[in-house]
Amino acid sequence: MAWIPRLITLTGLVLLAHAGYSAQEHAVFTSAAAQHSLSTPNTSRSLPLDICLETLFSTLLVSLGLVMGSPKLRPIRWNVWAGKIEREGAAGFRNNGGEVDKDFRGNPFGVLEARPGFVDIRKQRQEFAEWTKGQSK
């Protein structure tokens, strides 16, 4: 269903381009009319209501299409996001096309779980001392 938001966005963009073209034509017409004294000097040069409404409607259509086509938002809190990764894995991070998001990297706590434990310096010093005694014999 990814084509529906794209169609709505495209329709809104076409309407927005038409509204812009209509506004430009209105500006050209009013300036030409003012040059040739076809209108009285007290007339206002504001845009007609239909062009204003078309602009607002097309902007809302474009916004609606973009919002409908955007992916789901991720949780803000890190532990909620990591919990979702732990529970659902890559299946929880599929986009509208069924593919895994390009920035999915797996469990963010995997590095912490796979790190080595603390180093025992005294034990290493004793092993080194025993090794040097064995080398000197």
C-alpha positions in Angstrom: 0.0 0.0 0.0 3.0 2.3 -0.4 1.6 3.7 -3.7 -1.4 5.4 -2.1 0.7 7.9 -0.1 2.8 8.5 -3.2 -0.3 9.2 -5.3 -1.7 11.6 -2.7 1.7 13.4 -2.6 1.9 13.6 -6.3 -1.6 14.9 -6.6 -0.9 17.6 -4.0 2.3 18.6 -5.8 0.5 18.9 -9.1 -2.2 21.1 -7.5 0.4 23.2 -5.7 2.2 23.7 -9.1 -1.1 24.7 -10.6 -1.8 27.2 -7.8 1.6 28.7 -8.2 1.1 29.1 -11.9 -2.3 30.6 -11.4 -0.9 33.1 -8.9 1.9 34.1 -11.3 -0.7 34.6 -14.1 -2.9 36.7 -11.8 0.1 38.8 -10.9 1.0 39.3 -14.6 -2.6 40.1 -15.5 -3.0 42.7 -12.7 0.2 44.4 -13.6 -0.7 44.5 -17.3 -4.1 45.9 -16.4 -2.6 48.6 -14.2 -0.2 49.6 -17.0 -3.0 50.0 -19.5 -5.3 51.7 -17.0 -8.0 49.0 -17.4 -8.7 49.0 -13.7 -9.3 51.7 -11.3 -6.3 52.6 -9.0 -8.2 51.7 -5.8 -8.7 48.0 -6.7 -6.8 45.6 -4.5 -4.2 43.2 -6.0 -4.7 40.4 -3.6 -5.0 36.8 -4.9 -8.5 35.5 -5.6 -10.1 33.2 -3.0 -9.9 30.1 -5.3 -6.2 30.4 -5.7 -5.7 30.8 -2.0 -7.9 27.8 -1.2 -6.2 25.6 -3.8 -2.8 26.5 -2.3 -3.9 25.6 1.2 -5.7 22.3 0.0 -2.6 21.2 -2.0 -0.3 21.9 0.9 -2.4 19.8 3.2 -2.5 17.0 0.6 1.3 17.0 0.2 1.6 17.0 4.0 -0.9 14.1 4.4 0.9 12.0 1.7 4.3 12.5 3.3 3.0 11.6 6.8 1.2 8.5 5.5 4.3 7.4 3.7 6.8 7.9 6.5 8.0 4.8 8.5 6.9 4.2 12.0 8.7 6.1 14.7 11.2 4.4 17.0 10.9 4.5 20.7 12.7 7.5 22.3 14.1 5.6 25.3 17.1 3.4 24.5 16.0 0.5 26.8 12.6 0.3 25.1 14.2 0.2 21.7 16.7 -2.4 22.8 13.9 -4.5 24.3 12.1 -4.4 21.0 15.2 -5.6 19.2 15.6 -8.4 21.7 12.0 -9.6 21.4 11.4 -9.1 17.7 14.8 -9.1 16.1 15.1 -7.9 12.5 11.4 -8.7 11.8 10.3 -5.7 14.0 12.3 -3.3 11.8 10.9 -3.9 8.4 9.8 -1.0 6.2 6.7 -0.7 4.0 8.4 -2.7 1.3 9.1 -5.6 3.6 12.9 -5.0 3.8 14.9 -4.5 7.0 15.9 -0.9 7.6 19.3 0.0 6.4 20.4 1.3 9.8 19.4 -1.8 11.7 22.5 -3.1 13.5 21.1 -5.7 15.8 21.3 -5.7 19.6 22.8 -2.5 20.9 23.9 -4.2 24.1 25.6 -7.1 22.3 29.0 -5.4 22.6 28.5 -5.1 26.4 27.5 -8.8 26.7 30.4 -10.0 24.6 33.2 -8.0 26.2 35.9 -9.8 28.2 35.8 -9.7 32.0 38.2 -7.8 34.3 41.9 -8.5 33.9 43.6 -10.0 37.0 47.0 -8.3 37.0 48.3 -10.2 40.0 47.5 -13.5 38.4 49.2 -12.4 35.1 52.2 -11.2 37.1 52.5 -14.6 38.9 52.2 -16.5 35.6 54.9 -14.3 34.1 57.2 -14.8 37.1 56.7 -18.6 36.7 57.4 -18.4 33.0 60.6 -16.4 33.5 61.8 -19.0 36.1 61.1 -21.7 33.6 63.1 -19.8 30.9 66.1 -19.4 33.2 66.5 -23.1 33.9 
